[in-house]
Amino acid sequence: MFPAPLPADAPWIVMKFGGTSVATAPRWRNILELAASRRAEGARVLIVVSALSGVTDTLKHIASQGDVGDRAAQAKALRERHHALCDDMQLDVPANLHARLDDLATLAADGYAELGELPWSAQVQAHGELLSSTLGAAFLTAQGLPTAWLDARECLHAVALPNQNERTRVLSAMVEARHDRTLCARLAELGEVFITQGFIARDEEGRTVLLGRGGSDTSAAYFGALLHAARVEIWTDVAGMFSANPRQVAGARLLQKLDYEEAQEIASTGAKVLHPRCLSPLREPRVPLLIKDTNRPELDGTVIGPEVREQAPSIKAISARKNITLVAMESVGMWQQVGFLADVFANFKKHGLSVDLISSAETNVTVSLDPTENLLDSDAVAALAADLAKVCRVKVIAPCAAITLVGRGMRSMLHKLSAVLAEFGQLRVHLISQSSNNLNITFVVDEDVVDDILPRLHDMLIGAGALRTDDSLLFGPAWQTLYGTVAEVKPVRAWWRDERDTLLKLAAERSPRYVYHLPTVRGQARKLKALASVDRLHYAVKANTHPSILKALVEEGFALECVSPGELAVVMATVPQTTPVLYTPNFASRADFAAGLATRATITIDAVFPLEHYAAMFAGRELMLRIDLGRGLGHHEKVKTGGIGSKFGIPIEQLDGALRLAREAGARVIGLHAHLGSGILDAAHWGEVYGQLAALAERVGSITVLNIGGGLGVPSHPGEPSLDVDALAQVLAQVRASYPQFSLWMEPGRYMVADAGVLLARVNQDKGKGTVRYLGVDTGMNSLIRPALYDAWHDIANLTRLEEPATAMYQIVGPICESGDILGEDRRLPESKEGDVILVAQAGAYGAVMSSRYNLRDDADEVVLP
């Protein structure tokens, strides 16, 4: 097949294939193609295989010392399965495969008494890999790829560690593997393609031992170190490691690059695709590891190697481990008692149990036992508890789950995790642990909450900017994109990409400049007009007061909502007199209310004070009351507009007093209003608000209108979920059916215009300070204050070099004399030059309307594209 023989010093590639990858004839053909392609690269190939999927479980059943007849039946079933696979391969059953199957049958019948329990169990379980590798060598050779069978036990030598008991030495052995030039030379004389077994090794006494869970991954890593391979490839049934378990979170993103430490943390905290033990042997020789999908080899996969340079602090993954057992030990006597912990942990050593997480207080130490690292069973835990009870009070808490956030620079991201921490605040958290290596933070909770909370936390991490899915060098496509597990809503192509030439011309004429795209505004309006249950949509004018936008939305059938006399004046001068207007000021003066009362606007009052001190102004008028429902929501503390920490709204307990004052003034309260915050993506929220307001309205009597506010979220980060408008329509239809007597109003603002606007700026200069690169543009927080005020994230692009690769990491800053003058942190852009046009996306809302002339900088110009 390969006429030119390889030189003796040809590089090695180690390829490991898991149980599902070796279970069928088509998948062995994939292995054939992959191995042949690696040999064609000019490398020697060592294939490491697991047992056929399901075989190890059958062998464990045989090793459980059940009925002899049952063991024989299980061994016979394995014989039939391997024979059937030979038939599918169109391969005569090899004689050495017959011999290994006969050996297994003998062990199943009467081997236990001769070998002893643990060695016998290891010998039985080792047959899975011995059988699959024997079959594989025959198949690959028959297909024209000469493949030599290699006994892994002749290469991998287990060492006895001081803290191991006999059970772990035999069933979860450790190997020390370093570059073995003698082995490399010996194999180079024997061939070019080899196949060997994962999971097994030989100890100092010559016995077959097992490498424990994930042993085949570990074997591949040991061989990678022994051979000083060019790379180790782990071929499995998924494309790599993901930012969450994709079977729980369909939007989990492929992790394209990880360093050894991050990958080990992700693997050890719950990711099943890779065993954490397999990374340690590769670190010192710096052998990279690649995870790939056997059935989809065209997918990029995950590359694990030395530390990835030039990366922003980011959570890489949220992972979960179930079946966690907590052992809480409490004693007043432990306070400052020398040697107490040594005595306690001696009991864990005695029972062969390793501790994972530790949390301590003056009178309590709580630890977790992870079943992936311990051979846990109820008897082992009970025996441990009995011994511990001699020195302290013991409480075993199970089943628990550990939810872990993993990423380099974890402490620097804590300020972004407020919403996530609040989510945990609603759960029963048994233990919190922040790793000393600054790579993870773990929460141990009841096991039954994990499946529900994990997808929600993943979305929250993206929305908070803590899981940096915008960094395309680190994060690849979502699982649902790669595998089509659910119907994916593909993101709409940003309008500004199609208008690039026009935008470049506008920036050449003047910079900085806001540009608004009216078709996008109209498109958003039509989405919400499809909400059949909503009687009136008011556009929140404060988001963007440009006259062209106001006119376009009125043409689309929107009413308008104002919060100040200035906004009222613009509205009255811009739109037809027939346009309904809602006036919802906050802490307004008498003059502000007078300005509103002089117009056709419906007035909203959000405090008792005006009704107490100048109620006569409202005589004969219809009023709305803004109610604080006692809680706030939103993407940042500064956009939460409910709860005791917010200045907005009349507390529920003051509602009766406000109604009485309004009646005494001769005003009629016709509506209740609640707006809890901005950036909300959960469609159920507005149904809950309507239900609460309706319950209040039913006892008032005069209420005809319920205004459930706005705050409809606009996703910013790649992979962040969009608001499901169809789901919102269903929610509102259900609540209207329960309370049909009330008209339903909403007041969206940012949702209507954010995506319709961009801010154009030009590069002034760049500056390097240590490892940090600053890219300065000709405007900053004076034009767009949202990043400084709300930690808001806006997509930023170099419009001049839009198609060039993003290879540089920048802090995008403006010319304002403030440290907070940052438009974007840690953004990957093409190498940028003076004069390049930088585009800040999603700037159509709360951009120009919040701008200032601080430092006496000129205002950004505003342009509308019809």
VENQUI-V619366 format. One line per field, one symbol per residue. phi: phi as a letter, one per 40 degrees, with the letter a starting at -180 (. if undefined). Layout:
phi: ???
This chain:
phi: .bcccccccdcbbcbbbccccbcbcdcccccdcccccccccgbcbbcbbccddgccccccccccgcdcccccccccccdccccccdcccfbccccccdcccccccccccacccccgdcccdccccccdcccccccccccccccgbdbccbcdccbbbcbcccccccccccbacbbcbbdbcccdccccccibbbbabcgbabcccgccbbcgdgccdcdccdcdcdcfccabbbbabbcicbcacccbbccdccccbacdccccccccbicccacccccdcccccfccbbbbcdcbccccgbbbaddccfbcdaccabbabcgcbbbcbbaccccfccgccccccccccdcgbcccbbbbbcbabbbbbcccbbccacccccccccccccbacbbcbacbbbbbcbicgdccbcccbdccccccccbcccabbbcccgbabbbbbcccccccccccccccccccgcbccccccbbcccdcccbfcbccccccccdcccbdcccccccccaacacbbbcdcdcccccdccccccccabbccddcacddcccccccccgccbbbbadccdcccccbbdccccbbbbcbfccdccccccccbccccbbbacddccbacdccdgbcbbbcbccgabbicadcbcbagccbccgcddcccccccccccccgcbcbabbabcibgcbcccdccccccccccccccchccbbbbcgbgccbcbcdgcccccccccccccccccccbccbcbbbacbddcbdccbbbbabccababbgccbbbcbcaacccbcdcccbfcbbcbbcccbdccccbbbbccbbcccacccbcabfbcbcdbbdgccbbbcfbcbfbdcbcabdgfcccccbbbcc
